[in-house]
Amino acid sequence: MKTVISRRYRANLTTGKLIVFDQDSKVLELVSLELPDRGNRKDCSCIPEGIYPLKKITRPNGDPAFLVEDVPGRSEILIHKGNFAAGKKIDSQGCILPGLYLTDLNRDDNMDAAESTKAMEKLLNVLPVLSTLIII
């Protein structure tokens, strides 16, 4: 299984299409939301494009997530549920937030990941413990 995120960089956030493939078959398509590209700076930037090992984990708070491993100069990068990557409320410090679609949930003129909990459940149901993330 491979997960591919194709990004669109914006001034204040990064949006993307998150597609899970089983060989050449598309298994799942979601959206992704990340912080803007600020040169891979910790806590304020999305991670660089590349190929990363992905590992299913349980966070200390009990929530399931996927750990993005081997990110240059960064650690503890996750795919986890969350809605906001810009504006007054931000649910990411460099992590990837999945959603079913993008919309302005809190009317602050920023795109947000809608129905992130459902999107995360879908990912958890299709991805194995170990897989690969490709960000382009």
Secondary structure in CASP SS format (residue, H / E / C, confidence):
PFRMAT SS
TARGET T0000
AUTHOR 0000-0000-0000
METHOD secondary structure of the structure
MODEL  1
M C 1.00
K E 1.00
T E 1.00
V E 1.00
I E 1.00
S E 1.00
R E 1.00
R E 1.00
Y E 1.00
R C 1.00
A C 1.00
N C 1.00
L C 1.00
T E 1.00
T E 1.00
G E 1.00
K E 1.00
L E 1.00
I E 1.00
V E 1.00
F E 1.00
D E 1.00
Q C 1.00
D C 1.00
S E 1.00
K E 1.00
V E 1.00
L E 1.00
E E 1.00
L E 1.00
V E 1.00
S E 1.00
L E 1.00
E E 1.00
L C 1.00
P C 1.00
D C 1.00
R C 1.00
G C 1.00
N C 1.00
R C 1.00
K C 1.00
D C 1.00
C C 1.00
S C 1.00
C C 1.00
I C 1.00
P C 1.00
E C 1.00
G E 1.00
I E 1.00
Y E 1.00
P E 1.00
L E 1.00
K E 1.00
K E 1.00
I E 1.00
T E 1.00
R C 1.00
P C 1.00
N C 1.00
G C 1.00
D C 1.00
P E 1.00
A E 1.00
F E 1.00
L E 1.00
V E 1.00
E C 1.00
D C 1.00
V C 1.00
P C 1.00
G C 1.00
R C 1.00
S C 1.00
E C 1.00
I E 1.00
L E 1.00
I E 1.00
H C 1.00
K C 1.00
G C 1.00
N C 1.00
F C 1.00
A C 1.00
A C 1.00
G C 1.00
K C 1.00
K C 1.00
I C 1.00
D C 1.00
S C 1.00
Q C 1.00
G C 1.00
C C 1.00
I E 1.00
L E 1.00
P E 1.00
G E 1.00
L C 1.00
Y E 1.00
L E 1.00
T E 1.00
D C 1.00
L C 1.00
N C 1.00
R C 1.00
D C 1.00
D C 1.00
N C 1.00
M C 1.00
D E 1.00
A E 1.00
A E 1.00
E C 1.00
S H 1.00
T H 1.00
K H 1.00
A H 1.00
M H 1.00
E H 1.00
K H 1.00
L H 1.00
L H 1.00
N H 1.00
V H 1.00
L C 1.00
P C 1.00
V C 1.00
L E 1.00
S E 1.00
T E 1.00
L E 1.00
I E 1.00
I E 1.00
I C 1.00
END
